[in-house]
Amino acid sequence: MLKGPFLEKNFIGATTNYDEAEIVLIGMPYDCTCSNRPGTRFAPQQVRVESVGIETYSPYFDFDIANKPFFDAGDLEFPFGNAEKTLKIIEENTDCIYNDGKKILGIGGEHLLTLAEIKSIRKKYKDLAVIQFDAHTDLREEYLGEKLTHSGVMYRIAKIVGYDSIAQIGIRSGQKEEFDFMNKYHTLVKSPLELDKFKNRPVFLTIDVDVLDPSLMPGTGTPEAGGMTYIELINMLKCIKDFNIIGADIMELAPDIDPTKVSTATACKLIREVLSFL
């Protein structure tokens, strides 16, 4: 008989009981529409490995995630290269989570995958709003002739929830037409006060880690200079922590691009912070 103890395979602080959990953490290892540097499919596994190096207590939110019942379901398995089927698998599993009265915390993987979560959650929350932290507009109707890509995820989401239900934070890269879109529909947020309109609505929070400056987050597929510091991101999250956040995801970490593993460690902490108030 083995005696152990063995290293934990789940994200630090996770419960082993799905039924008792309020939040379900799901890995979504898919990056087949990445337009620059691939590798985000390796993120869910690596954040679990590196999570043992952080504390469960968040000093930023004065909360210990060991006291938040969340279940790490592991990684979904996807058919390589099939975006439509991948999205369907995520949507079906997200349906299960919300039918069971729980919330999702998705770990990507590329940002396209957020579309499937929104499709599912919108079935339950008709007044759903989406707050996006990102370096990129993600508002392209298509990219190289393809409609399902990570560079157009917010365009697709806007077709579901409406542009008036989207807030975009940290954006600093995109085509002129995409910036024209943001200006037309006033989706670009520069002050946290602009988010108050979502206070009484169900909100899905999606964070592309490239919202952080690449000096802090080099391990991402499309780094963009001029990004937020970690503290700036935390301060923005503090402004919405008391909103009715009914789900979240953290996307676009490409761990192998950063051999120092600082990017992965930072993503682990970000997951902890979001768990603290989800």
N, C-alpha and C positions, 0 to 999 in steps of 0.2 A: 504494500500500500504506500503510495506517495505521500509525503508529509508536507512538502513545500516549505515556506510560503513561496508562491509564484507571483511574478510581476503582473499587475493589472493590465488587461488588454483594452479596457474602456477608457474614455476620457476621465481624468481625475475627478473624483467626487460623485460619479454616477451610481445610481441604485441598480440593483440586479432585478428589481421587480417592476415589470412594465405596468401592471395594474395600479400600482401606487403612484406612478409617475404623473406629474403635471405636464412635463415637457418631454418630447422624444427627439433625441439628437440622431440625425441620419446623415451618413456620408454619401455623397453623390459624385463618384469618381469618373467624370466625363469631360473631355476637352477637345472633341473632334471638330468643332467649328472655330477654334482659336485662330485669330488672324495674324498673330505674331509668334511669340515663343510658347510652345506647348509645355505641358507638365503639371497642370492643375489637377489632373486625375490622381496624382500621388498625394495630394494634400490631406484628405481625410485620414489616411493611415498615419501619416507623419505627425499630425497634430496630436493624435492619441499617444504616440511614442514620446513626443516632447512634452506632453502635458504633465508628466511626472516631475518635471523640473520647475513647475510653478506652484504657488500656494493656492489653496481653495478659497482663501479669504481675499476679498477685493477691498483694499483701503479706499478706493475711489468711491465706492457705493456702500461701504461699511456693511458688507454682506458676505457670508460664507456659503459658497454654493454646495457645501456638504449638507446644508439645511434646506436645499431646494431639491425636491424629488424629481430628478430627470433621469431618463433611461437612454443609454447609448445602444441603439439598435444595430450598429455596425454599418457597413457599406452596402448599398444596393448594387446589384449586378446588372450591367447594361450590355446590349448587343453592340459590338464595336462599330462605330461609324453610322449608326442608325439613330438620327436625332429624334425623329417622330416617335419611334418606339420607346426611346429613352424617356422622353417627356411623358409618355403615357404611363410608364412604370412609376415615375415620380408622382404623377397626378393620382393614380390609384392608391398608392401608399399614403399620400397626404390625405386622401379621402378617409382612409381607415383611421388615421390619427385624430381627425376632427370628429368623425363619427363616434369615437371613443371619448370625446370630451377633453382632448389634450391639445397641446400646441406643438408646432414643429420648430426645431432649430436645424436648418440645413447647413451642411458643410460641403462646399464645392471644392473642385469642379469649376467649370466655366459658368459665366453669368446667365447664359441662355436658360439654364435649368430653373431659374426663379420663375420663369413663365409658367411652368407646370404647377408650381406651388400656388401661384395666384389663381390659375384656372380652378383649382380645387377649392381653395379657401373662399373664393367669390361665391361659390354655391351656397355657403352658409352665411356669409357676411356681404349682403348686397350693397352696403354703404362703405365698402372697403377703400381705404386710402393706402398709398405706398410711399414710404420715405426711402430715397436712394442716396447712399453715400458712394461717390464714385469719382474717378478722374475724367471719365468719358461720358458723353451724352447718351450713347447707346440708343440713338433715335433713328438709325438708318432703316429705311423700308426694306432694303436688301443689300447684300454685300457679295460682289462677284456673281451676281445672279441668284444667290441663295437667300431665301426669306427667313430661315431659321438659323440665326447666328448670334453670337454673344454681343455683336456690335449693334444689334437691333432689338434687344430684349425689351427695352422700355417703350419702344414704338409698339411692340406687340401687346405689352401690358396696358398701354394707354387705350388700345382698342377695346380692352375688357372693362377697365374701371373709369376711363375718361381722363383727359388731361387735367381737369380741375381737381382730380383726386391723386395727383402725383406731385411730390416735392423732390427736387434734385439738389444735392449739396456737394460741394467740392469740385464741381465740373470745371475742367480747364482744357479739354481737348475734344475736337469733333469738327465736322464739316460746317461751313458757313450756314448751309441749309438747316442743320440741326440746331445751331444757335438761334437762327431765325425762328425755329419751332419753339424753343424755350422762351424767347422774347414774346412771341405771339400768345402763348398760353400761360405765361408767367409761372413756369415751373421751377426756374432757378431761384434757390433760396440763398440769401446773403446774410440774413439776420434770423436768429431763433424765434423772434417774435412772429415771423411769417408763418411759422408752423402751428400757431395757436388755433388756426381754423380747423385743425385735425384733432383737437383736444377731446372732443366728445364723439369721435368716430373710431371704429376698429382700424388699427394700423398694422401693416406689415412692414417690417424694417429689413432692408437689404443693403448689405455693406460689401462693396468691392474693395479689397484691401489696397488697391492702387490709389485709393483716395489719400492714403498716406504718402508723404514725400519718399521718393525712391532711395534717399539717403538712409531712411529708416526701414523701408520695405523694398529692397531690391528684388526679392523673390516673388515676382509677379510677371505675367506674360507681356504686359504693355506698360512699362513704367513711364510716368510723366513727371518731369520736374515741376516744382512749385506747389507741392501738395501740403496737406495738413501735417502738423506734428501729432504725436500720439495724445498729448495733453489737450490739444485743440479738439481732436475727435472726441475725447472723453467729455470735455465740457459741453459739446453739442449733444452728446448722448444724455448727459445729466438734464438737459432742457426738455427731453422727451420721456424720461424714465417713468413718469407718472401718467403718461398717456395710456390708452387701452391698446397695448401692443399685443396682438393675438398670434404673432408668429415672426420668425426672423431667419435670415441666412447670412453666412459669411463666405464670400466667394473669391476665386481667382488667385489664391495662394499657389505659387509654383515652387515648392520647397527646394528642389534640386538646383535651381538657378542660383540660390544663395548657399554656398557651401559652409558659411559660418553658422547657419541655422538660426540666425537672429530673426529673420523674417518669420520662421515657423514659431519661434518662441513668442514673438509679438502677436501672431495670430491666435496662439493659445490663450494669451492674456485677454485678447479681445473677445474670444468666446466666453471666457469667465465673466467679463464685465457684462456682456449681453445676458448671460444666464442669471446674473444678479438681479436684473429688473424685469426679465421676461415673465 
